[in-house]
Amino acid sequence: MNRLLLLMTVAMCLCNITQAQWQLYNSSNSALPNNNVHAIAIDSAGYVWIGTENGLARLDGANWQVYNMGNSPLPSNQIRSLAIDTGGNIWVGTFTGGVSIYNGQSWVTYHTGNSSLPDNHIRCIGFDTTGAAWLGTSGGVSWQSDEGWVNYNMFNSPLTSNNITHVYTDSNNVKWLGTINGGMVKKDGNNWTVYNTQNSGMEDNTVLDIQHDLLGNIWFTTPAHGIGRYNGSNWFYRLQANSAIPTNATTCLHIGANDVKYIGTTDKGLVRWDNGLQFDSFTVNNSPMPDNHVTCLLQQADGRLWIGTNGGGLAVYTDTSLQTGINAVAATQLSVYPNPATNILTIESSQPLQQLCITDLTGKQIPVPVVQTHHNRTGLSVAQLTAGMYIVSGTYQGRTYTIRFIKTN
């Protein structure tokens, strides 16, 4: 190929073509005890735990085990949250009975009658970097110390709401709390920071879910203003006013290893966003989705996304257009190296890809010079790019392949 390509820039790219496979579980075709699914957890053996409105279920691939008040010490059949600690114990948060911990043989339950927990409605469960449990309740947030439960609420802390919807701990052991009508709260040691619509870039004072991406940015869902991102200084939103997201009513979020965002909504089912301009919405009208109200999301190590719904049971979505891992791509057709890259990024494919391009995570195309071409290998100069994550795309026989890479200084 002509060496004059040294002066060429990369062309405009196309949108991804999404392929998927689905599997559905409900109370009619399985032992799922109720079609209102509120929580999902996956243990180290790959068993899927499902919290429903009428008990707890465990699926080990083909076999179901159901736990309820009739056959176990569970204090309530209304399950609201699930989590698995480093010891493999399953923590089961309930609507009216506190939290129960199951080690596979026996149960221990904490509630307002036998502990200092402030409320029996356990909305969420998380663990910090030391392994300590943090419970979000309707009466504040509690963490399990050696001396018992330590409680924070509106009366003894800077919290501006006692309704805690999510507890997320980052790699620095900083806690991020989602609340109802109280904004998002950061607890770093003894220091508290409240982010709300009056003092920050928050656009909704209710935060339902909090996750982080590969760069450590905080992402969160809101019931009226789409999804947001906070990188420590700047706020970024994807909502109907500035993007193609189909609804602002977002409920939950899962960020895959490939940085694809899977977004649950109250009215538009599952939304898949690969950080470009396109948002793929899977609803009851255009897919096997059993209900448009998604309550919880969790992706298994093999890439299967488990989707809880509010009345339609459980759906499993296998996204075959992308595989997990920062160097993984559809059908193993594309690779990039080095990753992270500083000066030259090499793109290698098993087929002659066309329309190569680089975009940032907002979908904006970034022109970069081609510095080397050899058969199915192309070298791009990325030295001028600012540090961050970018997307490389290319097409072959009408199908678009994408991969992400990190640019470092």
Secondary structure as GFF3:
##gff-version 3
##sequence-region A 1 409
A	DSSP	three_ten_helix	3	7	.	.	.	ID=ss1
A	DSSP	beta_strand	20	25	.	.	.	ID=ss2
A	DSSP	beta_strand	37	42	.	.	.	ID=ss3
A	DSSP	beta_strand	48	52	.	.	.	ID=ss4
A	DSSP	beta_strand	55	59	.	.	.	ID=ss5
A	DSSP	beta_strand	64	67	.	.	.	ID=ss6
A	DSSP	beta_strand	79	84	.	.	.	ID=ss7
A	DSSP	beta_strand	90	94	.	.	.	ID=ss8
A	DSSP	beta_strand	99	102	.	.	.	ID=ss9
A	DSSP	beta_strand	107	110	.	.	.	ID=ss10
A	DSSP	beta_strand	122	127	.	.	.	ID=ss11
A	DSSP	beta_strand	133	137	.	.	.	ID=ss12
A	DSSP	beta_strand	140	145	.	.	.	ID=ss13
A	DSSP	beta_strand	148	152	.	.	.	ID=ss14
A	DSSP	beta_strand	164	169	.	.	.	ID=ss15
A	DSSP	beta_strand	175	179	.	.	.	ID=ss16
A	DSSP	beta_strand	184	188	.	.	.	ID=ss17
A	DSSP	beta_strand	191	195	.	.	.	ID=ss18
A	DSSP	beta_strand	209	212	.	.	.	ID=ss19
A	DSSP	beta_strand	218	221	.	.	.	ID=ss20
A	DSSP	beta_strand	227	230	.	.	.	ID=ss21
A	DSSP	beta_strand	235	238	.	.	.	ID=ss22
A	DSSP	beta_strand	250	255	.	.	.	ID=ss23
A	DSSP	beta_strand	261	265	.	.	.	ID=ss24
A	DSSP	beta_strand	270	273	.	.	.	ID=ss25
A	DSSP	beta_strand	279	282	.	.	.	ID=ss26
A	DSSP	beta_strand	294	299	.	.	.	ID=ss27
A	DSSP	beta_strand	304	309	.	.	.	ID=ss28
A	DSSP	beta_strand	314	319	.	.	.	ID=ss29
A	DSSP	three_ten_helix	330	332	.	.	.	ID=ss30
A	DSSP	beta_strand	334	337	.	.	.	ID=ss31
A	DSSP	beta_strand	344	349	.	.	.	ID=ss32
A	DSSP	beta_strand	354	360	.	.	.	ID=ss33
A	DSSP	beta_strand	370	374	.	.	.	ID=ss34
A	DSSP	beta_strand	377	381	.	.	.	ID=ss35
A	DSSP	beta_strand	388	396	.	.	.	ID=ss36
A	DSSP	beta_strand	399	407	.	.	.	ID=ss37
###
